[in-house]
């Protein structure tokens, strides 16, 4: 079992829909969780990060971590065609200075106008 | 100007050829990474370097080598390219500040091995 699992989709929604993107992870020591967004033919860019459990909101985006179930989510409200991209979750274990990020495979989202 | 640059952006080569992909960064970060991205497989770490004297193998280092020429430069070599190394390659940098490790990616190099 990979340490971070993510449904690759693709996920297609109409403009204005609420989108839920999800990942599960296996290592309870993971404490930092990130969402990267990757547009076609571009490198990934950090969208949001959260520490431990709880929610973090940034405009139309909300990142949520449930450590009890090892589940992380990204919600997009009022989705726009410009949100069409691949979204990758990522994590690492705090305190492990020699550890690189662990990425999920990414979920491809398409928002139609 | 972009903070993380990769050259070349596209490359087509033949089986058995030696290929070098180069990465430069102006962010002043100590940490640099090489990933490959394949459809359905996501981003996989090839090598990473936490400073000029520190090189570490990632998940899929076989068939690849790296060189950290300076803090700002990290190159990836395929000594003898094979078709299953056809992929999108990304370089990334990060600074481990405040307990977080935000990675900044370059634009990618699309490599095709015939």
Interface residues (C-beta under 8 A of the other chain):
Chain A: X6 X8 X32 X34 X36 X41 X42 X43 X44 X45 X46 X49 X51 X88 X90 X92 X94 X97 X98 X100 X101 X103 X104 X105 X106
Chain B: X4 X33 X40 X41 X42 X43 X45 X48 X50 X56 X58 X90 X92 X96 X99 X100 X101 X102 X103 X104 X105 X106 X107 X108
